[in-house]
């Protein structure tokens, strides 16, 4: 990550970027809208503290610790259940259908990320193969140059 436009707010996560998610990725991860996560961040003092901020001042990307965001979202779901309210219980099929829908959305996002990583890995492997070929050719040329220099020394001696 380039140091231009990067502000570490929790230095203990520097070098541990894999544990961080953007607020947008976090919304997808916990199955809520991006505006819900923004509302949580604005209204709740116990919302996970930002670990990293990147980008220009006009368009910042904010990162939080994945585990903390998931725990916060789970706590929000528990808080949202009003056990004293007199409302009809949701049918089990409706709840299961919602869970299926959330899981399918998360799975689709994970598959998209996997495909993106697979493409990046393919490009990396191709670049590696090209570099290994260049290295082999360079070593061959170097050996030939050393042999020619030795032969020239021996012929002068």
N, C-alpha and C positions, 0 to 999 in steps of 0.2 A: 504494500500500500504506500503510495507516495506521501511524503510529509506535507505537501502543499494542500492547505485546506483540511488538515486533520487535527482534531483536538481530542486528546485522551482525557476524559473526565474521571476515569477510574484506571489509573496506571497499572493496577495489578492484572488487568486483562490484556495488556500489551504483549503480543506474542501468543495470545490465546484467542485470536480472532474467530476461530471455529466455534467457540462457545457463544458468540454474539449473533443476533439477528436484527435486521432493520425492523422498525415498527410495522411496516407494511408486510414483511415476511412473517412477523409475529402474529399479525391479525389472521393471515392465512393458516398459520400453524395451529392456533387455538380455535379457529372456526368462527371468528367474528368479523365485522366490517372494519375497515381502516378508520372510519369515523368513530367507532366504538373505542378503539385503542386510543385515539386522540382525546376523546372525552375522558377516558380513564386517566390518562396522563395529566390532563388539566384539572380534574376534580378530586383526585385521590392522592393524598400525601404519601400513602404507602405504595404507590405505583413504583415499579423498579427504577432506580436511578440510572440515568444515561451513562453508558460506559465510553462511548465514542461518538463524535460528531464529525462528518466529512462534508466536503463540497464547499461551494461558494456561499457567502453570507445570505444571498437571496434564495438559494435552494439547498438546504441542509439535509443530509441523510443522518438519521439518528439511530443509534444502535443500543440495545439493551442485552442483558444476559438472558439467554434462551430459557434456562431453568427458572429464573426468577419470574419471567413473564408468564410461563406456563403455570407456576404456583399461584401467581396473582389472579390469573384468569379462572383457575379452579376455585379460588376463594370467592371471586365475584359470583360464580355460579351458585355456590353454597349460600352466599348472602342474599341472592335474588329470590330464594325460595322462602315465601312467607307462609309459614305453617298455620298461622291463625286465620288466613284469608278464607272466605267462603266462596271459593270458585270451584267449578267442576274439575275433577281430575282429568288429565289428558289420557286418552286411550293409549294403551301400551303399544299398539300398532303405529300410532302417530309418533310416539317417542322413538320407537325403533326406526321408523322411516326417516326421521330427522337425523338420527345417528348414522344411518346408512348414507344419507346425502352428505353429511359432513365428512365422513370417512372417504367417500368417493372423491370429494373435492380435494381433500388432502392428498389422497393417492394420485390423482391427476397431476397435482403440482409436483409431487415427488418424482413422478415419471418424467415430467417436463424437465426437471432439474437433472435427472439421470441422463436423459438424452443430450442435454447441453454439455454435461461433463464428459460423456462418451465422445462427442464431437471434438471437444477440446483435447481429450486424451489422444484421439486419432491424429490431430494436428501435431501434438507433441511427439508422438512416436515417429511420424514422418520426418519431422525436423531432426530428431535424434538419428534416424537412419542416414539422412543426408550428411549430417555432421560426422558420423562414424566413417562414411565413405570418403569424405574430405580428409579426415585424419589418417586413414589408411594410405591414401594417395600422397599426402604430405610426408608421412613416414618413409614411404618408398622412395620419394625424391630425395629426402635427407640421407638415406642409406646410400643412394647412388652418388650423391655429392661427396659424402665422406669417402666412399670407395675411390672415386676419381681423384680426390685430393691426396689420398694415400698413394695411389699409383703414380701421381705426378711427383710426389716426394721421393718415392723409391727410384723413379727413373732419373732424377737429378742426383741421387746419391751415388 
